[in-house]
Structures are given as C-alpha cells and as structure tokens.
Amino acid sequence: MQFTLSDGTTLLRRTPGVLRAFLTDLPDGWSTVTEGPGTWSPFDVVGHLIHAERADWIPRVEQILQHGDAQPFPPFDREAKFEASKGHSLADLLDTFDVERKRSLARLHELSLGAADLSRHGLHPAFGQVTLGQHLSTWVVHDLTHLNQIARTLAAQYAEAVGPWRAYLSILGTSPR
C-alpha cells in the first residue's frame, strides 16, 4: 500500500485515544510490567512516544524541508524517556502525549505538504538517504508497533493463567491453529 498523508494522519490522530482507553485505570502494577530485563513497560512506551513527538517526527520533517539531505538528522536518544518521565503518573504522560500529538499534527497540517513533497530526501544517521514519505509512514508504523508492544506485554502477564488455550493465542508467542 502506498503511503498517503491523509490516511497516515487519520491513524496518527487515533493513537492518544487508543492509549488512553487501553491504559487508564489499569489495576495496580499493570502499567509498569515488562516482558523481562531490557524491555519497556506501558508507562515507558508512553514516555518514549512523548519524546519522539518532541525530538523526532516533526523536527525531522522540518529538517528535510529546510536542508534536504545536506546534513544528517541529529541522533535520537531512545532512552531519554526514562529521565523525562520520572515523577510523573501514567495519567500525566497520557495527557502530555495527547497535547504533543495534537501539536505535531497541527504543525504537519500547517506545512501543507503535497504528494511531491513525500519524495524529498533527508539523511538518516544510520540508514543514509531516506524520503519524507518513508519518514512519515514510519511514524504511523512506529505507533502501531508500540501499541502491539503494550498489548503483548499486558497479555504476557496471563501467559501461564490461560492454560492450554495458549496454543491459540499468538500474542503469547505461539502460532495460531
């Protein structure tokens, strides 16, 4: 499927509400569970999404529009969320993400990008030359990846409790029959 800005923004607009519906008022401990050492909790994921709104998606769009591939994007610190999220509740993070996402989508709208703009090039520090369309479609898939990660992390908490039904629950790392 070819990326379109209207389809992409439709999905991006929904992410804050999906997170809010999924994570608000979870039982104690559920927002901080992980899949094991070195993995992220739902709380961590929301913090990461906030950091990406501020430091990645729109700043890189603007860099592509201003500089093309003349200079690489600044590196993105995937761990910055840990310090930035300290002392905040999950409700605070969900509110902040909602505000930041609205701000990002408003800015994207202000840029009045056309189909030709999606072919403009930027320079990723690891991947080399990328297009604006690739960057924007990655934003959408990044959201969906983290929604999947949260669902998988929460489902894993009942991996043993489901007993033999685990064989039918692909989210727990098994193949559906």
N, CA, C and O of each residue as an XYZ file, in Angstrom:
708
protein
N       0.848     -1.177      0.000
C       0.000      0.000      0.000
C       0.889      1.234      0.000
O       1.890      1.288      0.715
N       0.534      2.188     -0.776
C       1.256      3.454     -0.867
C       0.844      4.368      0.280
O      -0.338      4.457      0.611
N       1.804      5.039      0.882
C       1.518      5.977      1.964
C       0.808      7.203      1.416
O       1.193      7.745      0.380
N      -0.227      7.634      2.115
C      -0.845      8.934      1.841
C      -0.903      9.705      3.144
O      -1.096      9.138      4.219
N      -0.733     10.987      3.024
C      -0.737     11.832      4.217
C      -2.084     11.783      4.931
O      -2.127     11.752      6.161
N      -3.181     11.775      4.181
C      -4.493     11.764      4.832
C      -4.727     10.457      5.591
O      -5.239     10.483      6.710
N      -4.362      9.319      5.002
C      -4.510      8.045      5.717
C      -3.595      7.997      6.937
O      -4.003      7.572      8.018
N      -2.357      8.436      6.749
C      -1.403      8.419      7.856
C      -1.846      9.268      9.024
O      -1.764      8.837     10.174
N      -2.319     10.485      8.739
C      -2.739     11.351      9.838
C      -4.009     10.835     10.509
O      -4.221     11.065     11.700
N      -4.850     10.140      9.752
C      -6.035      9.533     10.369
C      -5.622      8.540     11.443
O      -6.199      8.524     12.530
N      -4.633      7.718     11.148
C      -4.151      6.750     12.135
C      -3.415      7.445     13.278
O      -3.630      7.115     14.444
N      -2.553      8.400     12.953
C      -1.792      9.104     13.991
C      -2.712      9.836     14.969
O      -2.419      9.900     16.163
N      -3.797     10.377     14.483
C      -4.740     11.106     15.327
C      -5.382     10.180     16.366
O      -5.766     10.633     17.444
N      -5.498      8.906     16.051
C      -6.194      7.962     16.935
C      -5.317      7.435     18.090
O      -5.847      7.021     19.121
N      -4.027      7.448     17.931
C      -3.147      6.810     18.916
C      -3.359      7.307     20.343
O      -3.468      6.471     21.240
N      -3.424      8.613     20.613
C      -3.632      9.036     22.012
C      -4.905      8.467     22.623
O      -4.898      8.050     23.781
N      -5.986      8.442     21.872
C      -7.239      7.900     22.398
C      -7.174      6.408     22.637
O      -7.727      5.904     23.615
N      -6.497      5.696     21.742
C      -6.331      4.248     21.930
C      -5.539      3.991     23.206
O      -5.912      3.140     24.013
N      -4.456      4.723     23.384
C      -3.645      4.550     24.597
C      -4.452      4.876     25.848
O      -4.395      4.153     26.843
N      -5.196      5.958     25.787
C      -5.991      6.362     26.956
C      -7.021      5.277     27.290
O      -7.186      4.912     28.454
N      -7.704      4.768     26.276
C      -8.712      3.727     26.511
C      -8.071      2.444     27.035
O      -8.644      1.751     27.876
N      -6.908      2.146     26.544
C      -6.222      0.910     26.891
C      -5.591      0.958     28.280
O      -5.579     -0.048     28.989
N      -5.064      2.125     28.676
C      -4.210      2.179     29.861
C      -4.799      2.901     31.073
O      -4.308      2.708     32.186
N      -5.821      3.714     30.898
C      -6.373      4.462     32.030
C      -7.017      3.510     33.033
O      -7.771      2.606     32.671
N      -6.698      3.740     34.289
C      -7.285      2.990     35.407
C      -6.999      1.491     35.365
O      -7.829      0.687     35.786
N      -5.842      1.123     34.865
C      -5.444     -0.283     34.957
C      -5.256     -0.658     36.423
O      -4.962      0.206     37.249
N      -5.422     -1.937     36.751
C      -5.132     -2.362     38.129
C      -3.675     -2.052     38.494
O      -2.816     -1.951     37.619
N      -3.415     -1.905     39.769
C      -2.064     -1.592     40.242
C      -1.018     -2.520     39.622
O      -1.206     -3.734     39.546
N       0.056     -1.933     39.193
C       1.182     -2.695     38.672
C       1.155     -2.978     37.181
O       2.202     -3.234     36.587
N       0.001     -2.938     36.572
C      -0.091     -3.306     35.157
C       0.635     -2.324     34.242
O       1.159     -2.731     33.204
N       0.678     -1.071     34.593
C       1.328     -0.094     33.702
C       2.846     -0.134     33.807
O       3.539      0.479     32.995
N       3.369     -0.848     34.798
C       4.819     -0.899     34.968
C       5.410     -2.285     34.712
O       6.607     -2.489     34.913
N       4.592     -3.235     34.273
C       5.118     -4.569     33.978
C       5.900     -4.528     32.667
O       5.645     -3.696     31.797
N       6.846     -5.436     32.551
C       7.633     -5.554     31.323
C       7.626     -7.011     30.870
O       7.062     -7.884     31.530
N       8.256     -7.245     29.750
C       8.415     -8.617     29.262
C       9.718     -9.238     29.759
O      10.047    -10.367     29.395
N      10.450     -8.513     30.578
C      11.698     -9.015     31.117
C      12.769     -7.938     31.085
O      12.498     -6.804     30.691
N      13.985     -8.283     31.497
C      15.080     -7.307     31.537
C      15.303     -6.656     30.169
O      15.279     -7.319     29.131
N      15.517     -5.350     30.202
C      15.796     -4.625     28.977
C      14.576     -4.318     28.118
O      14.718     -3.805     27.009
N      13.381     -4.626     28.615
C      12.159     -4.330     27.855
C      11.415     -3.185     28.526
O      11.718     -2.810     29.659
N      10.457     -2.645     27.828
C       9.751     -1.465     28.314
C       8.360     -1.805     28.803
O       7.686     -2.683     28.264
N       7.947     -1.096     29.830
C       6.585     -1.199     30.355
C       5.677     -0.287     29.523
O       6.169      0.538     28.753
N       4.357     -0.429     29.674
C       3.462      0.528     29.021
C       3.777      1.979     29.409
O       3.727      2.870     28.561
N       4.099      2.218     30.675
C       4.495      3.552     31.137
C       5.699      4.056     30.337
O       5.715      5.196     29.874
N       6.713      3.186     30.181
C       7.908      3.561     29.427
C       7.584      3.877     27.971
O       8.126      4.821     27.397
N       6.701      3.082     27.384
C       6.337      3.291     25.983
C       5.694      4.661     25.795
O       6.018      5.370     24.843
N       4.791      5.037     26.687
C       4.148      6.351     26.557
C       5.195      7.459     26.697
O       5.150      8.444     25.961
N       6.124      7.309     27.621
C       7.210      8.287     27.751
C       8.040      8.375     26.479
O       8.426      9.466     26.060
N       8.312      7.243     25.871
C       9.062      7.202     24.614
C       8.299      7.905     23.496
O       8.889      8.645     22.709
N       6.995      7.676     23.425
C       6.187      8.324     22.391
C       6.198      9.846     22.556
O       6.225     10.576     21.565
N       6.178     10.320     23.783
C       6.259     11.761     24.035
C       7.590     12.289     23.539
O       7.641     13.300     22.839
N       8.662     11.612     23.897
C       9.990     12.069     23.463
C      10.091     12.085     21.936
O      10.675     13.004     21.361
N       9.526     11.079     21.286
C       9.563     11.032     19.820
C       8.779     12.191     19.213
O       9.189     12.747     18.194
N       7.660     12.562     19.825
C       6.901     13.710     19.328
C       7.750     14.973     19.379
O       7.717     15.793     18.461
N       8.497     15.118     20.442
C       9.263     16.349     20.648
C      10.570     16.384     19.852
O      10.990     17.446     19.393
N      11.203     15.235     19.690
C      12.567     15.230     19.157
C      12.737     14.546     17.806
O      13.817     14.618     17.220
N      11.711     13.892     17.303
C      11.899     13.108     16.092
C      10.989     13.526     14.951
O      11.460     14.124     13.984
N       9.720     13.234     15.036
C       8.854     13.260     13.858
C       8.800     14.606     13.161
O       9.232     14.712     12.013
N       8.294     15.624     13.804
C       8.182     16.933     13.155
C       9.546     17.608     13.003
O       9.798     18.205     11.956
N      10.437     17.542     13.996
C      11.752     18.137     13.760
C      12.456     17.571     12.516
O      13.123     18.312     11.794
N      12.312     16.286     12.269
C      12.945     15.704     11.086
C      12.205     16.078      9.806
O      12.829     16.253      8.759
N      10.878     16.203      9.878
C      10.134     16.697      8.714
C      10.660     18.089      8.350
O      10.965     18.361      7.189
N      10.759     18.952      9.340
C      11.236     20.314      9.098
C      12.671     20.331      8.587
O      13.019     21.161      7.748
N      13.498     19.430      9.081
C      14.877     19.374      8.604
C      14.928     18.958      7.136
O      15.693     19.524      6.356
N      14.121     17.976      6.759
C      14.066     17.569      5.354
C      13.640     18.750      4.489
O      14.238     19.000      3.443
N      12.618     19.471      4.915
C      12.123     20.593      4.127
C      13.133     21.730      4.038
O      13.210     22.408      3.014
N      13.903     21.946      5.091
C      14.864     23.059      5.112
C      16.220     22.704      4.512
O      16.839     23.528      3.839
N      16.685     21.463      4.758
C      18.060     21.126      4.393
C      18.189     19.939      3.448
O      19.282     19.646      2.964
N      17.088     19.261      3.185
C      17.178     18.067      2.339
C      18.126     17.061      2.958
O      18.079     16.798      4.160
N      18.989     16.500      2.119
C      19.954     15.521      2.632
C      21.348     16.123      2.793
O      22.345     15.401      2.782
N      21.415     17.446      2.942
C      22.705     18.123      3.104
C      23.324     17.892      4.473
O      24.541     17.993      4.627
N      22.510     17.587      5.459
C      23.042     17.295      6.789
C      22.193     16.201      7.433
O      20.976     16.164      7.256
N      22.846     15.310      8.183
C      22.096     14.206      8.783
C      21.197     14.679      9.925
O      21.443     15.707     10.556
N      20.139     13.886     10.168
C      19.292     14.143     11.329
C      20.154     14.007     12.587
O      21.083     13.199     12.620
N      19.851     14.789     13.614
C      20.516     14.541     14.893
C      20.133     13.142     15.388
O      19.017     12.688     15.135
N      21.037     12.456     16.086
C      20.698     11.134     16.623
C      19.506     11.229     17.579
O      19.308     12.242     18.251
N      18.729     10.168     17.623
C      17.562     10.114     18.510
C      17.912      9.250     19.714
O      18.349      8.110     19.560
N      17.723      9.789     20.904
C      18.028      9.081     22.146
C      16.805      8.283     22.588
O      15.871      8.844     23.161
N      16.806      6.988     22.326
C      15.677      6.124     22.668
C      15.492      5.970     24.177
O      14.431      5.538     24.626
N      16.494      6.312     24.950
C      16.427      6.145     26.406
C      16.072      7.442     27.145
O      15.947      7.426     28.370
N      15.910      8.544     26.443
C      15.647      9.838     27.085
C      14.366      9.830     27.908
O      14.224     10.612     28.848
N      13.450      8.965     27.562
C      12.160      8.905     28.256
C      12.298      8.584     29.729
O      11.479      9.026     30.535
N      13.318      7.823     30.099
C      13.436      7.406     31.484
C      13.595      8.606     32.413
O      12.922      8.691     33.441
N      14.469      9.518     32.061
C      14.679     10.698     32.892
C      13.485     11.652     32.799
O      13.041     12.195     33.810
N      12.977     11.849     31.604
C      11.879     12.802     31.400
C      10.581     12.357     32.077
O       9.763     13.200     32.448
N      10.381     11.058     32.242
C       9.131     10.546     32.818
C       9.155     10.445     34.337
O       8.114     10.241     34.960
N      10.320     10.585     34.932
C      10.432     10.462     36.394
C       9.507     11.444     37.094
O       9.425     12.617     36.728
N       8.810     10.941     38.113
C       7.950     11.783     38.925
C       6.582     12.056     38.323
O       5.778     12.777     38.914
N       6.310     11.488     37.157
C       5.007     11.694     36.517
C       4.161     10.431     36.645
O       4.682      9.319     36.723
N       2.869     10.626     36.665
C       1.950      9.484     36.660
C       1.659      9.101     35.212
O       1.932      9.868     34.288
N       1.104      7.914     35.030
C       0.703      7.497     33.689
C      -0.349      8.457     33.142
O      -0.331      8.778     31.954
N      -1.256      8.913     33.982
C      -2.279      9.874     33.540
C      -1.624     11.154     33.020
O      -2.051     11.705     32.005
N      -0.575     11.633     33.725
C       0.166     12.816     33.264
C       0.761     12.569     31.882
O       0.663     13.410     30.988
N       1.381     11.399     31.723
C       2.016     11.087     30.447
C       1.001     10.987     29.319
O       1.255     11.463     28.213
N      -0.138     10.379     29.584
C      -1.184     10.272     28.556
C      -1.687     11.660     28.160
O      -1.912     11.920     26.978
N      -1.867     12.550     29.135
C      -2.289     13.917     28.834
C      -1.229     14.645     28.001
O      -1.548     15.324     27.025
N       0.021     14.491     28.399
C       1.117     15.137     27.682
C       1.223     14.618     26.257
O       1.398     15.394     25.318
N       1.116     13.308     26.097
C       1.186     12.736     24.746
C       0.056     13.276     23.873
O       0.278     13.606     22.708
N      -1.135     13.366     24.419
C      -2.271     13.888     23.670
C      -1.983     15.310     23.182
O      -2.222     15.628     22.017
N      -1.476     16.152     24.059
C      -1.154     17.543     23.703
C      -0.050     17.578     22.643
O      -0.157     18.297     21.650
N       0.996     16.805     22.859
C       2.125     16.806     21.917
C       1.711     16.286     20.548
O       2.139     16.824     19.527
N       0.885     15.249     20.516
C       0.445     14.710     19.227
C      -0.423     15.726     18.488
O      -0.266     15.914     17.282
N      -1.328     16.374     19.198
C      -2.149     17.410     18.559
C      -1.271     18.519     17.995
O      -1.511     19.012     16.893
N      -0.265     18.902     18.747
C       0.660     19.945     18.295
C       1.403     19.478     17.035
O       1.552     20.241     16.081
N       1.859     18.244     17.039
C       2.580     17.716     15.877
C       1.694     17.682     14.640
O       2.114     18.084     13.555
N       0.469     17.202     14.809
C      -0.428     17.104     13.649
C      -0.853     18.485     13.154
O      -1.045     18.678     11.953
N      -0.999     19.438     14.061
C      -1.305     20.811     13.644
C      -0.143     21.375     12.825
O      -0.352     22.027     11.802
N       1.069     21.121     13.280
C       2.245     21.613     12.540
C       2.341     20.927     11.183
O       2.645     21.575     10.182
N       2.090     19.643     11.140
C       2.123     18.919      9.874
C       1.104     19.515      8.902
O       1.391     19.678      7.716
N      -0.077     19.837      9.406
C      -1.114     20.457      8.576
C      -0.653     21.830      8.064
O      -0.861     22.162      6.897
N      -0.027     22.625      8.943
C       0.469     23.959      8.567
C       1.481     23.895      7.428
O       1.579     24.826      6.629
N       2.225     22.811      7.352
C       3.268     22.689      6.325
C       2.684     22.491      4.930
O       3.394     22.643      3.935
N       1.396     22.152      4.846
C       0.700     21.989      3.558
C       1.501     21.126      2.576
O       1.749     21.522      1.437
N       1.890     19.966      3.036
C       2.672     19.076      2.190
C       1.824     18.516      1.053
O       0.653     18.184      1.236
N       2.430     18.421     -0.101
C       1.779     17.804     -1.242
C       2.424     16.464     -1.547
O       3.419     16.085     -0.930
N       1.849     15.755     -2.501
C       2.364     14.430     -2.870
C       3.828     14.499     -3.295
O       4.599     13.587     -2.994
N       4.219     15.557     -3.983
C       5.610     15.680     -4.447
C       6.583     15.814     -3.273
O       7.730     15.377     -3.358
N       6.116     16.421     -2.178
C       6.990     16.585     -1.003
C       7.395     15.244     -0.403
O       8.460     15.134      0.204
N       6.561     14.231     -0.567
C       6.872     12.920      0.018
C       8.113     12.297     -0.586
O       8.687     11.380      0.001
N       8.542     12.772     -1.748
C       9.752     12.258     -2.404
C      11.006     13.024     -1.998
O      12.110     12.652     -2.396
N      10.854     14.070     -1.226
C      12.020     14.854     -0.809
C      12.900     14.006      0.103
O      12.411     13.156      0.848
N      14.188     14.249      0.032
C      15.165     13.423      0.746
C      15.702     14.091      2.007
O      15.855     15.310      2.088
N      15.978     13.239      2.978
C      16.686     13.614      4.180
C      17.813     12.620      4.379
O      17.945     11.655      3.626
N      18.624     12.861      5.395
C      19.769     11.986      5.643
C      19.707     11.443      7.065
O      19.943     12.169      8.031
N      19.386     10.154      7.178
C      19.320      9.481      8.469
C      20.734      9.084      8.881
O      21.504      8.631      8.035
N      21.105      9.240     10.165
C      22.475      8.929     10.578
C      22.868      7.457     10.414
O      24.053      7.154     10.275
N      21.906      6.546     10.428
C      22.227      5.115     10.276
C      21.836      4.565      8.912
O      22.535      3.705      8.375
N      20.737      5.041      8.341
C      20.208      4.458      7.107
C      20.647      5.183      5.851
O      20.499      4.658      4.747
N      21.184      6.385      6.005
C      21.547      7.171      4.832
C      20.328      7.910      4.297
O      19.467      8.351      5.059
N      20.269      8.038      2.970
C      19.199      8.817      2.352
C      17.838      8.143      2.534
O      17.675      6.954      2.262
N      16.875      8.925      2.998
C      15.504      8.481      3.195
C      14.585      9.546      2.602
O      14.999     10.685      2.390
N      13.339      9.167      2.338
C      12.380     10.158      1.844
C      11.462     10.616      2.964
O      11.312      9.959      3.993
N      10.861     11.754      2.725
C       9.884     12.265      3.677
C       8.712     11.297      3.811
O       8.192     11.101      4.910
N       8.295     10.693      2.705
C       7.218      9.700      2.756
C       7.589      8.498      3.614
O       6.756      7.987      4.363
N       8.836      8.047      3.508
C       9.283      6.932      4.351
C       9.268      7.331      5.818
O       8.857      6.554      6.680
N       9.716      8.539      6.091
C       9.744      9.027      7.469
C       8.330      9.094      8.051
O       8.093      8.650      9.174
N       7.407      9.645      7.289
C       6.031      9.784      7.776
C       5.340      8.430      7.917
O       4.596      8.220      8.876
N       5.569      7.519      6.991
C       4.951      6.196      7.128
C       5.567      5.439      8.300
O       4.890      4.639      8.946
N       6.836      5.683      8.575
C       7.477      5.075      9.747
C       6.836      5.580     11.025
O       6.701      4.823     11.986
N       6.444      6.827     11.055
C       5.763      7.398     12.223
C       4.491      6.602     12.525
O       4.226      6.263     13.678
N       3.718      6.310     11.500
C       2.485      5.546     11.671
C       2.794      4.136     12.183
O       2.196      3.676     13.156
N       3.720      3.469     11.529
C       4.045      2.093     11.910
C       4.706      2.054     13.288
O       4.530      1.085     14.027
N       5.450      3.076     13.637
C       6.043      3.186     14.971
C       4.938      3.186     16.039
O       5.039      2.478     17.041
N       3.899      3.974     15.818
C       2.762      3.967     16.752
C       2.174      2.567     16.871
O       1.974      2.061     17.975
N       1.900      1.946     15.731
C       1.280      0.616     15.741
C       2.190     -0.421     16.395
O       1.711     -1.329     17.075
N       3.493     -0.289     16.193
C       4.452     -1.200     16.825
C       4.364     -1.094     18.347
O       4.378     -2.108     19.046
N       4.273      0.128     18.852
C       4.225      0.299     20.298
C       2.863     -0.073     20.885
O       2.789     -0.521     22.030
N       1.795      0.105     20.125
C       0.502     -0.397     20.591
C       0.551     -1.920     20.706
O       0.041     -2.494     21.668
N       1.161     -2.559     19.731
C       1.339     -4.014     19.769
C       2.215     -4.422     20.955
O       1.924     -5.401     21.642
N       3.274     -3.675     21.184
C       4.173     -3.972     22.298
C       3.429     -3.911     23.633
O       3.607     -4.778     24.489
N       2.606     -2.895     23.802
C       1.835     -2.772     25.047
C       0.885     -3.953     25.191
O       0.808     -4.560     26.260
N       0.169     -4.281     24.135
C      -0.768     -5.410     24.195
C      -0.033     -6.706     24.517
O      -0.503     -7.505     25.327
N       1.107     -6.913     23.891
C       1.891     -8.133     24.121
C       2.388     -8.199     25.573
O       2.349     -9.256     26.204
N       2.853     -7.060     26.091
C       3.346     -7.006     27.471
C       2.230     -7.312     28.461
O       2.430     -8.061     29.417
N       1.061     -6.734     28.234
C      -0.067     -6.990     29.140
C      -0.534     -8.444     29.022
O      -0.807     -9.094     30.031
N      -0.626     -8.946     27.806
C      -1.065    -10.333     27.609
C      -0.116    -11.317     28.284
O      -0.555    -12.333     28.821
N       1.165    -11.025     28.260
C       2.160    -11.929     28.840
C       1.939    -12.157     30.332
O       2.386    -13.166     30.877
N       1.259    -11.235     30.990
C       1.027    -11.381     32.418
C       0.117    -12.567     32.724
O       0.133    -13.088     33.840
N      -0.674    -12.995     31.745
C      -1.565    -14.141     31.921
C      -1.127    -15.341     31.085
O      -1.921    -16.247     30.834
N       0.125    -15.347     30.658
C       0.616    -16.430     29.790
C       0.422    -17.803     30.413
O       0.028    -18.740     29.719
N       0.683    -17.941     31.673
C       0.502    -19.228     32.345
C      -0.955    -19.461     32.740
O      -1.439    -20.592     32.720
N      -1.642    -18.387     33.098
C      -3.017    -18.496     33.592
C      -3.986    -19.020     32.536
O      -5.013    -19.603     32.884
N      -3.684    -18.824     31.259
C      -4.613    -19.260     30.208
C      -4.578    -20.764     29.979
O      -5.438    -21.315     29.291
N      -3.585    -21.422     30.556
C      -3.500    -22.877     30.437
C      -3.364    -23.321     28.992
O      -2.594    -22.732     28.234
N      -4.105    -24.359     28.597
C      -3.934    -24.931     27.257
C      -4.360    -24.003     26.119
O      -3.982    -24.229     24.970
N      -5.143    -22.959     26.423
C      -5.560    -22.031     25.358
C      -4.374    -21.253     24.797
O      -4.491    -20.619     23.748
N      -3.255    -21.294     25.472
C      -2.063    -20.590     24.979
C      -1.744    -20.991     23.541
O      -1.245    -20.176     22.765
N      -2.025    -22.225     23.188
C      -1.755    -22.701     21.831
C      -2.509    -21.902     20.767
O      -2.105    -21.896     19.604
N      -3.587    -21.236     21.141
C      -4.395    -20.466     20.200
C      -4.162    -18.953     20.290
O      -4.770    -18.181     19.549
N      -3.292    -18.543     21.189
C      -3.108    -17.122     21.461
C      -1.754    -16.649     20.935
O      -0.759    -16.658     21.660
N      -1.727    -16.242     19.690
C      -0.469    -15.873     19.031
C       0.243    -14.719     19.719
O       1.462    -14.599     19.591
N      -0.466    -13.875     20.438
C       0.163    -12.766     21.137
C       1.134    -13.260     22.211
O       2.028    -12.526     22.633
N       0.955    -14.494     22.646
C       1.844    -15.077     23.650
C       3.019    -15.823     23.027
O       3.721    -16.571     23.707
N       3.225    -15.615     21.742
C       4.389    -16.190     21.090
C       4.176    -17.583     20.536
O       5.138    -18.313     20.293
N       2.940    -17.952     20.340
C       2.647    -19.254     19.753
C       1.994    -19.032     18.394
O       1.520    -17.936     18.093
N       1.975    -20.061     17.592
C       1.322    -19.972     16.290
C      -0.142    -20.325     16.437
O      -0.484    -21.323     17.072
N      -1.011    -19.513     15.856
C      -2.436    -19.864     15.930
C      -2.721    -21.106     15.103
O      -2.082    -21.350     14.079
N      -3.681    -21.880     15.560
C      -4.058    -23.092     14.820
C      -5.230    -22.828     13.935
O      -5.690    -23.730     13.235
